Amino acid sequence: MSDNHSFGRSLPEEERPVVETMATISNNFNAINRSGSSDVQHLKELSHCFEQLYMSSEHSDVTLLFDDGTKIASHRLILAVRSTFFRAMLFTGFQESKQKIIALPDTNSTAFRAILKYMYSSKIDFTGVELDILLEYLSLAHRYDLTQLMTAISNYFKEILKNENLCSILNAAFFFQLSELIEYCMQYSDKHADQLLDDPSFIKLTGDSLKELLARDSFFANELKIFNSVRTWFEHNPTRGDALKTLLELVRMPLIPQNELLNFVRPTGLVEADDLLDAIAIQSQNPQQIPFRGCKSLDTNIIPQYPSAQPLSREQSRKYTNDEENTSVFYVDLGKPFIINTILLEMNWKSDIQGFSYDVHVSMDDNRLENWTLVADYTAYDCRGLQRVYFEDRVVRHILIKCADRMATRLEAGRIEAMHSTETMPVDPVSKIIIPQQNIATVQCDARVVEGVSRCRNALINGDITSYDWDSGYTCHQIGSGLIMIQLAQPFIISSMRILLWNCDDRFYSYYVAVSTNQTDWMTVVDKTNEECRGWQELLFDPLPVVYIKLVGTRNSINEVFHVVHLEAPSSVPISIK
């Protein structure tokens, strides 16, 4: 490049163009006011200057040629800075690096103009642009490695998504592997499955897109309608015979009533007779194997009509309890199948109780007791406050809660919520007890301090680890004649704890920790009776179900009182094995 070239020679500051070198362009485009001075705004002016450069052929050093004969003058340096595609083409020895006119075959010139303007100015307007051109934008952004633009187009597709354009957008999302856009389209499809099946654009889905839709448990629609839609899709895509077999396997034949299988599915000749017989056999002999579909609403209570559910009458309860005495039964019909993984319960009692026990069952058919699946069994544990029941995703129509009411009259009502939650906890597959990953010994999680002396009843579990002194902020007991006990809201499988011993001076303590599920059978999990302990204590032990935690001090080097400021179960910080 010669010294008198406007992009290379040194100019007075007042005449200097926006772009001087490749590094300058790159830095300016990524620069955001880092000086902290609120009166400096360079990016808008920079964008405007580059936009003017785009609109002018001044100083251009390359011409881009398209199949329709369109020619667009451009600047190699701008193209290279903004796109790795053009950088490789123009500056790494390819023949295009020496050509004045470069052909861009199979490229829509109208779409390219908008993309080129974006490469100069970082501005683009999607308003009023036809879907086909928007898809061209996406294709070019992918080709030229404009990742921010691809994200912007994906976000715009989410805004304009509707039944008529979903299939085209979903196909593009799969082609370019835009995972967030794929999931957004899938969730939209779940909510509008019936309308999507009726929309004429359904036949435009690629085989891969259709496979992903049909494989989802949450793609909830009449199964015969799904079958007919697959048949219609194949009629308009006859060359995709290779995909038809897989698509038909994804249609859940056991969900189609027997008379419809025989009268509507069999005459099409698309399904083998043995497959029809297998579906009928599952319906009649193994209904628990039916692969149900269900509606899925993330983090939304699907039974708001049960803010205060009443237990069934004794006569109604007998259907589910086998005449068990002192058992209150709550039954909820969701109205249609839903995919859920969380049930929240809160019982209202006529008088104060220390704890209650219960179990939870779910089903798609409440006419046969053997169809109910147990998802939580806390009949052997003391529970209190809000109950959280987590389980693997299941398609559910009916919920059954059996609560032990020892006096048969104290349980007044209950608040019941069900949802598919994105914030669950792991559950032990055998005991069906939650394995928490965060501290659940808190007031917010309905834990409480049962025994121990403190100016504030729940100081031990209120989360405050800084506001303590000689007179307050701790829980204590007299060594040799007392203890500190915490009750959790429900059983949890725990393998770690963290406690903060009072440490306003240099004293030390000795103590032990025991746990129980019923206040009768205790197991010592940590024994520090022969150690001199100060400050934070990180405690590890074998995982086991816990409802009650007992802290017992055996020594204080200064006096006869054991002081604890804070308890976590499990520990909120990782504990290394020493």
BAVO-478297 format. One record per residue: x, y, z of N, C-alpha, C, O in turn. Coordinates in steps of 0.05 Angstrom, whole numbers, plus 5000, padded with zeros to 4 digits. Each point is the difference from the previous one (the first is absolute). Example, Ala and Ser with C-alpha at 12.3 -4.5 7.8 and 13.67 -1.06 7.14 Angstrom:
// residues 2
526448865156498250245000501850245000502150005013;497250214973501650245001498550225014501050225004;
***
This chain:
// residues 578
501749765000498350245000501850255000501950015016;497650184966501750234998499650205023498049995013;504050184991499950195022497850214996499150115020;500249954955497950204996497249894999498150144995;501649605010497449885002498550115024501250025022;496350054975498650135022499849825025499650115022;500649634975499849825023502849955012500249875021;501950234966502649945010501750245008501649985019;497950254968501750235006499050145026497749985008;504250165004499450145024498650264993501050164984;496749905028498450244995499950175025500249905022;499350364974499450175023497549895014498349884987;501550165039497949885016497250084989498249845000;501650424991497350094991499249884974497750004993;504349884991499349884975500149705001499449864981;501350035042500549725002497349844998498250075015;501549734967497649844998499749825025501949975016;495849914986499449835023501949765001501049935021;499449954956501549754999502850064991500550124979;501549785036502850044993501349734995501449974980;498349855038501249734997498049795009497950065012;502749704981498249785008499749985030497849955010;504450095004499949995030498250225011498649965019;501650284969498450225009497049944997498550055018;500849844959497249944995499049805021497950035012;503749764992499249795018499750115029498149935013;503850234995499950115027497650185004498650005020;500950174959497950205003497249865000498350095015;501449704969497449874999499449865026497749975007;504349955008499649865025500350185024499549925023;501350334972500450185022497450115011498350084985;501549915041497850135014501350195020502249945010;496650274995501250215017501149885026498549965018;504150004982501249885023501350215019501049935021;498950324971501350205016498450075024501050125019;496449814981498250075022498950284998498550085017;502250084961498950274996497449984986499949904977;498050195035497349964988499550184976498049974986;503850235009499550194978501549914975500150154980;501049615019501449904976498349794987499349795012;500050254962498549814984501249984972499650184984;502049615012501449984974498749804981500150034976;498649775035499049784983498050084980500049914977;498150275031497950084981501250164977499249954977;502750235029501350154978501649824982500050034976;501349775036501649814985498249854980500749974977;497149935034498149864983499050174977499849904977;499650355029499050184979502150044978499350004976;503250045032502150044980500449764982500350024976;499649755036500349754984497649964982500349904978;497450185031497649984983500350184976499249924978;501950325026500550174977502049884981499750034975;502249845035502049864983498749784984500749954977;497449905036498649794986498450114976499949874979;498950365025498350114980501650134977498850084980;503849945023501750134979502049804989500949825014;499750224961502049834988502850125002502049894990;498250335025502650135003502049825014499349875021;503050124968502249845011499549694999501549855012;496450074974499549714998502249874984501150124982;499649635026502149864986499249724992501749844992;495750105008499149744991497150034993498550165011;500649694968497249994992498949725002501349814992;496550175020498749745005497849964979498350174996;501949604990498249944978498149775007500849795012;496650244982498049805007498849884975500350104978;498349685026498949844978498150174983499849954976;498750235036498150164985501250244986498650174989;504149855012501450224987500550245017501450194991;497649815033500450235018503050015008501349805005;499750464995502750055009500050195023498650205000;502949745021500250175024502950055006501649825004;499050454997502750085007500449985030498250075015;504249844993500549965029502950055006501650074982;499249885043502750055009501049755013498849895019;503450014971501149745010500550015030499449815014;501750414995500750025029497549975018500149865020;497750274972497549985016499049725000499349895021;500649994955499149724998501649815018499049835013;503650214986501849825014499850035030500149805015;499650454994499850055029497549885011499949895022;497950134963497449925010499449704996498349895014;503149984968499249724993502549834996501750074984;498549715031502249814996499949884972502049924989;495650055000499749904973501450174980501649904984;497950365017501350194981503050035007501650054982;499149945043502850025008501649784987502250054989;496749715012501449774988500150034969502049934988;495850175001499850024971501950224989501349964979;498950265035501350244989502950045010501550154987;499349715034502750065011501749765007501950025015;497349754974501749765006500949854975500649765001;499650394977501349884976498149874980500949904980;496550105025498249894980500050184976500950235001;498149674976500150164976498450255002500550204986;497449805031498350245004501650235011499250234997;503049715017501650225012501350184979500950225006;499249684969501250164978497950104980500750154982;496849775022497950084981498750255008499550055024;499850124956498450245005497049945002498550145013;500749664972497149925000499949715011501349824989;497050155031499849745013497149904998498250155009;501449624980497349894997499149875027501649855013;495950204994498849865023497649854990497750105002;502749664988497849844989498149915021500649995024;496949954967497949905018499650185024499549915022;500650354973499650205021497950204992500250124978;497749915038497950204994501150285004500850085022;499250074956501350275001498550195018501250175013;496149804988498450185017500649945030500550195015;499749564992500649935028502950085006500650105022;501249874958502850065006500450305005501650075017;496950104969500250295005499550075029501550155012;496549735000499350055028502249895018500850135020;500349644973502149885017502650174997501450045020;499150064956502450164996499750265016502050105012;495750024988499550245015500549955030501150165014;498049604995500549935028503049975005501050085022;500549814960502949965004501450275002502050035014;496950184972501250265002499150155025501650135014;495849854993498950185020499049865026499450145019;500549604981498949845022497050075004498949975022;499850124957497150065001498549844978501049984978;496749925030498349874981497150015010499649995024;498550044958497250035008498449774987500049974976;498749875041498549784991497150074994498549844989;500750405018497250084997499049974971501350124982;496549745014498849984974501549814981499149984977;503049905031501549824983498649734998499249885021;500450014955498749754996501649775012502450025003;496149775005501349785014502249884983502249935010;497350044964502149874982502650165001502249894999;497550385001502450165001501449985027502450005002;496050005020501149965026501649745002502149995013;496849804975501549755000502650024984502049875006;497950294972502550064985502050155018502449945000;496650255016501750145019501449805018502550015004;496049805006501149815019502149834986502149945012;497349974964501949844985502650154995502249885003;497650374989502450164995501550065026502549995000;496150075021501350045026501649765008502250025011;496749744984501449755006502449974982502249935010;497550124965502249964981502350195006502349924998;497150335010502150195004500850025030501450185008;497649645008500949975028499350265016501650105015;496050004981499050235015498249905023497650014998;503749905023498649865021498050185015497849925007;502950344997498250185014497550054983497850025011;502549994963497750044982498349755000497550025000;503749745001498449765001498349995026497749924999;503550175023498550015025497750204998497849955009;502750284978498050214997497749894983497650055006;503049814972497949894983498449795015497649994998;503849845017498649805016498150125020497749915003;503250305010498250145019497650134986497850005011;502750104965497750124986498149784991497550055000;503549724992498249784993498249925023497749944997;503450075028498449945023497750205003497849935008;502750324985497950215003497849964979497750055007;503049874969497949994979498949714996498449964982;502549865035499249724996497049965002498750105019;500249764962497149935000499649754984501949894988;495750015012499549744987500949994971501149804990;498450434996500550004971503049994993500749904979;501050205039502850014993501849815016502449984996;496349895024501649835018501549784985502449965006;496449914974501449784987502550094986502149875001;497750364985502450114986502250085019502349944996;496950195026502050095020501249755014502450005005;496049815002501049765013502049854982502149905009;497250084965501849874981502750145000502149875000;497850404999502550154999501649965026502449985000;496150025023501449975026501549735001502249995010;496549804979501449745000502350014981502249895006;497550234971502150004979502550145011502349914996;497350325018502350155011500649935029501750135012;496949674999500649915027499850225021501850045016;496050114983499550225019498449895023497550004999;503949895021498749845020497850165016497949895005;502750365001498050165015497550054983497749985010;502750074965497750054982498449734996497650014999;503949774999498649744997498249955024497749934997;503450115027498449955024497650195002497949925009;502650334984497750195000497849924981497750015007;503149904969498049904981498649755010497649974996;503949865017498849755010498050075022497849885000;502850305018498250075021497550144988497849965010;502650204969497650124987498349784987497650005003;503749804984498549784988498549845021497749924994;503550045029498649865021497350145007498049875004;502150394998497750165008497950024978497650055006;503249924969498250044977500049754982499750034976;500549745036500249754984497749964982500349944976;497250105034497649954984500050194976499549914977;501050355028499950194978502349954980499650044976;502749885034502249954982499449764981500650014976;498149795035499349774983498050084978500049884979;498450325026498050094981501150194980498850054979;503550075027501050224983501249884974501449805001;498050324976501049904974503149994999501149844985;500250325031503050014999501249755013502449954998;495949895016501149765014501549824981502049875007;497150114968501349824980502750104992501549854987;499350405021502650104993502249925019502350044995;496949845027502049915020501949804987499249834984;503450195023501849794991499649755016498750015021;502349774970499749755014501250015028498849905019;503550234983501350025027498450175019499749935023;499250294967498450175017497549865010499350015023;499449844959497649865007500649775020498449955018;503849924978500849795019500350115029499049885019;502350354983500450125026497450085013499649965024;498550144960497450075011498549765011499150005022;500749794961498549775008501249855023498649865015;504050164989501349855021499550135028500549875020;498550374980499650155025497449905015497949994988;502549945037497649945016498250235003497649975004;503550274994498450255004498650094974498650205001;501849674977498550064975497249875003499649784990;498650375023497549885009497750074981499350234997;499749564989497750034982498749724997501249805009;496550204979498749744995501849834982501050094980;499549675029502049834986499149924972501749974982;495749995014499149944973500450244982500749964976;499050285034500650244985502950014993500850084977;501049855041502849994995500649804978501650054981;497249715020500449804979499150114973501449964980;496350165019499050114974501850224989500350024976;500850135042501850224991502649884989501150114981;499949685031502449864989499449894972501650024982;496049865016499249894974499950234979500949964977;497950275030499850224981502850114993500550064977;501249955043502850094995501349834980501450104982;498349635020501349824982498850024972501549974980;495950095018498850034973501250244986500150004975;500750205040501350244987503049984999501350174988;499849635024502949954999500549714993501349855016;497850064961500249714993502849904998500549765002;501450424993502849904997501249945027502249895001;496450185021501149955027499049735012499449995023;500349814960499249745009501849895021499149845017;503550244983501949905019499350105028500649875020;498150374982499350115026497349905010499550025024;498849884958497349935008499949795022498550025019;503249774978500049795020500650105028498749935019;503450244982500750125026497850175011499450005024;499350164959497950185009497649845011498850085020;500549704966497849845009500649865027498249965016;504349984988500849885026499750205023499749935023;500550334970499750215020497050075006499550135020;498749774963497250035006499349795021500649774997;498150325025499649825022497349854998497950095010;502249694975497649854994498349925024497650004998;503649935025498449935023498250235010498149955016;502550304976498350225008497650044982498250155007;501749704971497650014982498149795009500749765001;496750315004498049805009499849774980500550034976;498849745034500049754984498250034975500849924978;496850205025498350024977501150184979499649964976;502050255032501350174980502449874987500550044976;500949795039502149844988498949834977501249974979;496649905027498949814980498550144977500249914978;498550325028498350124979501550224984499250064978;502950065034501350224986502949944994501050074978;500549815040502849954996500549764982501650024980;497149765026500549764984499450034970501649904984;496250235008499550034971502150154985500149974975;501550195037502150154986502249824990501450064980;499049715033502149814992502850095008501949884992;498350345023502650105008501149865024502450015005;495949865011500949885024499649694998497849914993;504249945014499949714999497949905020499550125021;499249654972498049895017501149925027498650045020;503849864981501249935026500450245018499749985024;500950254964500450245016497350095011499850105023;498049874962497450075010499249815023498950095020;501749654977499349815021501750065025498949975023;503650114974501650075023498850235015500050015025;499150194960498850245013497549935015499650095022;498849744967497549915013500749845025498650025021;503449814978500849845023501050185023499349945023;502250264971500950195021497650135013499950035024;498250064960497650135011498549825019499150105021;500649654972498349825016501549855022498849945021;503850014975501449835019502250155016500549925023;500750284965502250145014499650304997501850134989;496149985022499550294997502250175012500450234992;501249665027502150165012502350054980501750165005;498349694972502150044980499150194978501650054981;496150075021499150194980501850255000500350125022;500849954956501850244999498450264998499750114978;499349995044498250235000501550254991502450035003;496050154986500950284995498550185020497949925011;503250314994498750195019500850294995502150054988;496250135021500750294999502350065019500249875021;501450324971502350075017500250315002500450144980;499249965045500350295005502150045021499849905022;502450234970502350025017499450205023499150224996;501549685029499950175024497350135004499850235010;498149644982497350115002498249805014499749774992;499050325030498149835014497649944982498750184990;500849565005497949924981497449955014498049934987;501950105040497549965014499450235019499749975024;500150274964499450245017497349995013499350155018;498949664971497449985011499949855027497949975012;504549954997500149865026501750155021501849895011;497550374993501650145021499449905028501650035018;496049854985499349895026498349754996497550015002;503849774992498649754994498949875026501450005020;496249894978498949865022500549704998499949894978;500749985044500349714999497449864992497850115006;502449664982497649844993498549925025501249975022;496349984975498549895023501049715006501349884983;498050035040500949735008498949794980501549814994;496150234997498949804981501550014973500649794989;500050455002501550034975502849895003501249894981;500050155042502849925005500449704998502149904994;495849955012500349705002500949894973501249784999;498250354979500849914974503049984998501149844985;500350335030502950024998501649915024502449984999;496249975023501449945025499749725011501249925020;497249924967499549735010499050005029500849845017;497450364989498950035027502050065021499649935024;502750194969501950085020498850225018498750194990;501749785035499050205019501850245002502449984995;496550245013501550245006501850094977502350085004;496649904972501450094976498250204984497749934993;503450305002498550204984501149994972502549984995;495750024985500849964973499350254983497850115002;504249984983499550224980500349884973501949864994;496150204989500049904972499750234981498250175003;503649854977499950214980499949894972501749834993;496450254992499949934971500950254984498650205001;503649774985501150234985498450074975500550214988;497649625004498450064977501049884974498549924983;504250075014501349894977502849935008501050095021;500549764963502749935008501950245000499950164982;501849855038502150205002502649865007500049795014;502250324976502749905008500850175024500450244998;500049635024500850145025502349855013500549774995;500950385022502249875016500050115029501849945015;496250234991499950125027497250025010498250084985;501449855040497550055014500650145026501849915015;496850314991500450145025497549975017497750034990;502749925036497749955018500450175025502250045010;495650074999500050145025497349955014497950084991;502249785032497649915014499250215021501750125013;495749924989498950185021498749835021498249844994;502650205031499149845022498350175019500550245003;497649645009498350145019501450065026499250195015;502949674991501650055024502949954993500649874980;501250245037502849984995501049715003499249865018;502550054963501149735001503050014997501150204989;500249605021502949994998500949884973502250054991;496149794997500849874975497749834989498349925015;501850024960498149814987501549844980502350064993;496449734996501349834980498049964977497650045004;503449894973498349984976501449854978502549955002;496149974978501149904975498550124976497750095003;503649914974498950124976500149804977502149884996;495750094990499849834977499050164976498550195003;502449724973499050134976499149784980500949775002;497450314979498949804982498950144975499450245000;500349604979498450094977497249895000498350094985;501249715032497449875001499449935029501449845012;496650295000499449955028497949785004499149965023;500249904956498149795003501149745010498649825010;504150154989501349765009502350075019501750164992;498249735032502050075020502849934991501950135007;498449664976502749914992501350204981502349984994;496150214995501150204982501350245014501250174987;498449845040501250235014503049945005500849785006;500850434991502949995005500750165024499350245002;502149645017500950145024502450184993502049904990;497850365015502250184994501350115025502250125000;496449855023501250095026498749845022497549995002;504149905015499049855023501350105026502349925006;496350265007501150115025498249925024499750145019;499249614978498349905022501549935025498849985021;503849994977501649935024501550245011501849965017;497550284974501650245008498150225010497750014993;503550155024498650245010500550234980502250064993;495650064998500250224980498550245011498249975017;502650264974498650255008500450214978501849994984;496450215016500250224982499649924971498749804994;502450374988499849954971501649754992502449985006;496249844980501349754991500750024971498350084983;504149845010500950004972500549714991501649865012;496950064969500249734989501150024971498650114983;503849795013501250004973500249714990500449815015;499350164959500349744987500750044971499950234990;500849564996500750024972497550084984497849955009;502750184968497750094984498149774995500749794991;496750275014497949794996497650144988499450235005;499249614978497450094990497949925020499749775006;498850435004498249965023497350124994499850224989;498149635018497250114998498850025028498550195006;502249625012498849995027502250015021502149874997;497350275025501850015023498549915025497850095005;503549745010498749895025502050055023502349914999;496750225022501750055024498549885024497850075006;503649755008498949885024501650105024502449945002;496250205015501350135023499149875026497649995005;504349925011499249885026499050215019501450205006;496249775003498750195018499249845025497849895001;504150105018499749815022497450055016498949815012;500250434989497650065015497550014982497850045010;502749934964497849984980498350254997498150004985;502650225029498350234998501650264997498850214995;503849785009501550255001500750114973500550244998;499749604981500750094973497650144987498049874995;502350385000497850174991500050024969497949964987;504450115002500250044971502949994992501749965017;498850074957502850004991500350164975498250014983;504150125014500750144974501749814984502149905009;497150054966501449814983500750154974498450124987;504249855005500950114975501549784985501349835012;498550174962501449814983501150154976498750184989;503749755003501350144978502449844989500849805011;500150304966502649904990502050225007500150214988;501649745032501850205010502849974987500949774995;500350455000502850004990502050015022502449994996;496650025029501850015024499249785019498550055019;502449714976499449785017502649915014502150124996;497649675020502449885013500149704994497949884994;504450005007500249724995498549845021499650095022;499449684969498449835018501249725000500749894979;499649995045501049735001497949814988497750005008;503149844972498149834986498749795017497849904993;503550015028498849795017498250115021497649925001;503350275015498450115022498250224991498150085014;502450034962498550234989500350255018498250175001;504049855013500550235018501950194986501949914986;497650355017501550204986502950015011500549965024;501450084957502850035007500750304995500850064977;499050115042500350294995502950074993501949885010;498350324972502650104993500650275013502150124995;496049985020500450255014498949985028498549815007;502150385010499249995028497050015002498750194991;500149615022497149995004499350035030497749995008;504350055009499550055028499750305005501650135013;496349974975499550295001497050055007498349834996;501250415014497350085005498450004975497649934999;503650164978498650024975499249724990498049984986;503449815022499349734992498449865022499849765000;499050405019498349905021501349825020498749845014;504050184989501349875022499550175026499250234998;501249655025499650155025501949895021500849764999;499850415021501649915023498049905021498450155010;501949594996498249875019500950045029498450065018;504249914986501250045027502550174998501449994980;499150155041502350185001499150285010497750084996;504150065017499450265011501250224983502349994992;496050215002500950224983498250245004497649965006;503550284991498350245002498150014976497850115002;503149784975498349984976499649714994501949854997;495650065002499349714999501649854978501049785006;499150334970501349864978502650134991500749994977;500850135042502550134994502049814986501650084984;498249665024501949804990499649964970501949924986;495750125003499549934972498850244984498749964980;501850285029498950234986501950124979499450194987;502949685010501950084979501950235008501850074984;498050045040501750215008502549895014499849875021;502550174967502549895011501950225009502349955007;496750304994501750225008499050155025501650125015;495849884990498950165022499849845026497849925008;504550045004500049865026502150125017502150104991;497449895035501950115020499849845026499349774999;501450355023500049865026497249945009499649815016;498450344975497349975011498049884981497949905010;502550114964497949924981501249894975502450024995;495949874988500849904974500949715000501049914980;498649955042500849725002497849845014498250115012;502049624986498349825014501749835018502249924992;496950015032501749875019498549805017497549984999;504049865016498849825020502149965023502450034995;496649895028501749945023501449734995498649804996;504050205005501449754996499349805023500250075024;499149694968499449795019497049975005499249805012;499250394980497149985006498250104978497650035004;503550024972498350104979501149934972501849844998;496950284982500949954972498750214982498350155009;502649864966498850164979498949824979501449824990;496050215003498849834981498550164978498750195006;501749734969498750124977498349804986500949774996;496750304996498349834984499850124972499350234996;501349604984499750074972497149974992498449875014;500850254964497250004991499149724992497749935003;504249904987499449744990502649844999502150125004;497849634991502649854999501750084976498950044978;503649995026502050054979502349825004500749935023;500549984955502549845002502350205001500550154981;501049845041502150205005502649865006500049795013;502250324978502749895005502050205009502449945003;496750305002501850215010498550215016497650044997;503950105020498950225015502350205004502449934997;496850315010502050205008498850165023497850104998;503849935023499050155023502150205008502449964996;496750275015501850215010499750015030498050085011;504249845003500150025029500650295008501550144986;497349955036500450275009503050055004501449845014;499750384975502950045000500850295005501850104987;496850035032500850275006502550015018501050225006;499949565004502649995014501449744991499249884980;502850035035501749784991499249735012501649825000;496050175012499149745012499749784979499850064976;500149705034499549774982497749835012499450025023;499449824959497749835008500649714991501649954982;497049875031499849724991497149944997498350105015;501049724966497149954995499749754983501949884990;495650045007499349804980497450074986498450165011;501149724966497650044984498649744995501349814991;496150185014498449764995497650084983499150225001;499949584984497750054983497949785004500649785009;496950294984497849815004497850064980499950224989;498349595007497650054983497550015017497850064990;502449875036497649975017500450095029498149975016;504250144991500750085027500349775019500450045024;499449714967500449775017502649864994501549945018;499050014957502449864991502050214990499650124979;502649915036502050204994502649864990500749795010;500750344972502649904990502050235002499550224989;502749735024502150205002501650004974501149794992;499050444994501350014974502750155002501749974983;498650195038502550155004500749995030498350075016;504149854991500949995028502550175003502249924992;497550315021502250185005500450035031501050205009;498249595006500150035029502950005011500450095022;501549814962502850005009501750204985502449985000;496350224988501550204984499450285011498050055013;503950134982499750285007499250154975501650044981;495850055018498950114975499450295003499050095021;501550064958499550295000498850084973500649884979;497750335021499050124975498549814982498449835010;502150194964498549844981500849715001502449935003;495649904996500349715001498949884974497650034995;504049844990499149874975499849705006501949875006;495650024991499449735008499149834977498250074985;503149705012499349814979499349735012501249925020;496849944969499249745009498649854978499450124979;500049635025498649844979497250104996498750085020;500349934955497350104995497949835015500249755001;497950385010497749865013497750195004500450255000;497149655002497750165003500050155027500849885021;498550374979500150175024497450165002499250134980;499649885044497950185006500850185023499550245000;501849645020500850145024503150015002501349804994;499850425014502850035004500550095029498750195010;503149675004500550055028502950085003501849854993;498750395019502750095006500350005030498550125015;503549734995500449975028502850085008502049874991;498350345024502650085010500949845024498449945018;504149984983501149855023502250155015500849915021;500150314967502150155014500250284990499750054976;500850145042500650284994502350085017499949975024;502350124964502550055015499750235020501850045016;496050124982499750235017497849965021500450065023;497349834968497849965018498449754993501149824987;496450155022498549764997497750034980497949875002;502450314978497950044980501249954972502250094994;496249784989500849944973498550204981497650015001;503950144983498950224984500449944970502249944992;495650074992500249964971498750244987497750075007;503650054974499050244986498349934975498050124995;502949674990498749954974500349704993502049875007;495950034980500049724990499250004971498150144992;503249694992499249954973499949704996501849855008;496150064978499849714993498549984973497650064999;503749854980502949944999501650264999498950225000;503749755001501850245000499650154974499749894978;500450385024499650174977502650044984500050124979;502249785032502650024986501149724997499649835017;501950114961501249744997501949945022501650175009;498349585001501849915021501849794989499149794991;503550265011501949814990500549785021499950055024;500549714966500649775018502950025009501849994984;498650035042502750035010501249735007502349985010;
***
